[in-house]
Structure formats: C-alpha cells, structure tokens
C-alpha cells in the first residue's frame, strides 16, 4: 500500500466522469476511504489482522493512558506500524474542552516521539454525557478553536446538526465528522436528510472539503448507505470488533465502502411512484403499432 503523502492538488468533484481521486484530509492523501478504530478487539493480534483486511491506511488510537495497555501488559503501539498507517490520536472519554485539549497535546508528543508523519492530527471528541456519548456542541466548538490555533489538524466528531457542522468548518476543522447514530449503537444512518444538509453546507463552494461519517454503523450496508449519500469516508470501530467474525466483517466493510462510493459517483436512477418496465414495448424492433 502506498504511504500517505502531501496532497498536490484538490480532488475533483465526486460527480466527475473521470477517475476518482483519493481522500485528502489536511494535506495528507489516504488511499482508503475507511478509517478504523483500534479498540474493543479480543486481542491485539486480532486487531492487526482486521486492520489489514479492512484496507485502511488510517487508524484511530485512544490516547488516555489506561487504554494504551491491555490486561496482559501489551502496548497497542507495538502492534501498529507507523510507517504503514497514519495514526490518528483521539480524545475519546473526554467530557470537557480543557480535558480534550490536554489529551490532544499528549497524543501529539507521543506521535512526535514515534516519528509520525501526521503528528499534529487529532480526532476530537468532547462528549456530553456517559449514557448517550453524544457530543457536547459548546465544548466541541471551544476545543476545536483552541486546537486549530495550536496548529492541530482537527478531525472533529459532531452530531448531524448542519448548523454546528458549518460552524466547526468555519473554525478551521480539517474535516467535520457527523455521527450516523450514537457511538457503538450499530443503528446505522438514522437521519439521512440531516447528513445531506451537512454535505450541502460543508461543500458549498468547496466540493473537496472532506466529510466523514463517524460512529453508529453496524454492518456493511450501513457503510454503503453513508457513502451513497456522498460523504467522503466512514470511520468505524465497534462494527468490526464486536462482529461474530471480525475478520470477515472487516473485509465486508472494505467492499461496502468501495461499492457505496462507486454507486454515488455513478448516480442512482430516480425514485418513481409507479412501475416503469425495464423492457417497454415502445421503441422495440418489431413491436406492434399502438392501437
């Protein structure tokens, strides 16, 4: 797999008839439109196999100290090849802007020590409560503003509220990532209309701006639905890690992401209220004249 590299130009519109361009976020080119998390796997070995099968070249890692080591004392970073994957630290588990900013800075120092090519990247989460894990919009806006000013490339988890999404972009977020549904719920895309409006607002005058669905997908069809809406990528974790057969699900997610993107670029047929025969009589060679 080719290594992530600085982008030389903005990708064309997704509706372009030409060859598709890769996903570009914050000047870094990703060959896969699937971003995969590293939590909740039974073992780190299983995690590594699933990441490989998914085809991803960007993986998220929770920075909070208690999540870096498993029960056996293994360090997750020993199972991730920083020369193969873009490591995206996330601020999972943070409930205030101040906590999220602190964790983001810890992640940056960690990746700098590892020689990462994307040490300033962060997946920002500022959660509102422990029951829903929905984002706190005020805290998210506050943390985004601080981290952008501090030189971070911010990929920000948010709700599917189009107004909040537009404000996050205006603050300088490199990618706005609206949730399909609550984290780990597996409910798929619950509000396709809101996602369409988010896309309209975020890509108005800037069609290359990357919009990524983050959270809530449960199976391959959810990924395909999200991609068919026109989002630029999907970020997921639990759907693979908690599948009955995680390795097979990782392969399914890879295929669904590709199929959904291809279908979006192809342009689906219009929805119609009534039937429309696929082999109409009119215009067929040898068809009888109408009465």
PEVEN-V645108 format. One record per pair of residues at least 4 apart in sequence whose ideal C-beta (glycine too) atoms are under 6 Angstrom apart, sorted by the first residue. I is the first residue (numbers start at 1). J is the second residue. If there is no record, write none. Layout:
i j
I J
I J
This chain:
i j
1 57
2 31
4 28
4 29
4 30
4 86
5 29
6 27
7 24
7 27
7 29
10 208
11 21
11 24
11 208
12 16
12 21
13 207
14 265
22 29
22 31
23 30
23 33
23 232
23 233
24 29
25 174
25 175
25 210
26 153
26 174
28 118
30 57
30 58
31 57
32 55
32 56
32 57
33 233
33 257
34 54
34 56
34 234
34 257
35 58
35 235
36 51
36 54
36 56
36 59
37 60
37 237
38 47
38 59
38 61
39 237
40 238
40 241
41 46
41 47
41 241
42 46
44 74
44 79
48 79
49 247
50 240
50 246
50 247
50 250
51 59
53 247
53 250
53 251
54 250
54 253
54 254
55 254
57 85
58 86
58 88
59 85
60 88
60 90
60 123
61 87
61 89
62 67
62 90
62 92
63 89
63 103
63 106
63 107
64 93
68 76
69 73
69 75
70 74
82 87
82 114
82 116
86 118
87 116
88 121
88 123
89 107
89 122
90 123
91 100
91 103
91 104
91 124
91 125
92 125
94 99
94 100
94 103
94 126
95 127
96 139
97 126
97 139
97 142
97 143
100 126
100 143
101 143
101 146
104 122
104 147
108 119
111 116
111 119
112 119
120 151
120 152
120 153
121 153
122 152
122 154
123 155
124 143
124 154
124 156
125 157
126 136
126 139
126 140
126 143
127 133
128 134
128 136
132 182
133 182
133 183
135 140
135 157
135 158
135 159
136 140
137 164
140 158
143 147
144 154
144 156
144 168
144 171
144 173
145 171
147 152
147 154
148 154
148 172
153 174
154 173
154 174
155 175
155 177
156 168
156 173
156 176
157 177
157 214
158 164
158 165
158 168
158 178
160 178
160 191
160 194
160 195
162 197
162 198
162 201
165 176
165 178
165 198
165 202
166 201
168 173
168 176
169 173
169 176
169 202
175 210
175 212
176 202
177 212
177 214
178 198
179 214
179 215
179 216
180 189
180 213
180 216
180 217
181 185
181 187
181 190
181 216
183 215
184 238
185 216
186 218
187 216
188 217
188 218
188 222
189 225
189 226
195 229
198 202
199 203
199 211
199 230
202 209
202 211
203 207
203 209
210 232
211 231
211 232
212 233
212 235
213 226
213 231
213 234
214 235
217 222
217 223
217 236
217 239
218 222
218 239
220 252
220 253
220 256
223 234
223 253
223 256
223 257
224 256
224 259
224 260
226 231
226 234
227 257
227 260
227 261
227 264
228 260
228 263
228 264
230 264
237 241
238 242
240 246
240 249
240 250
241 246
243 249
256 260
272 276
281 287
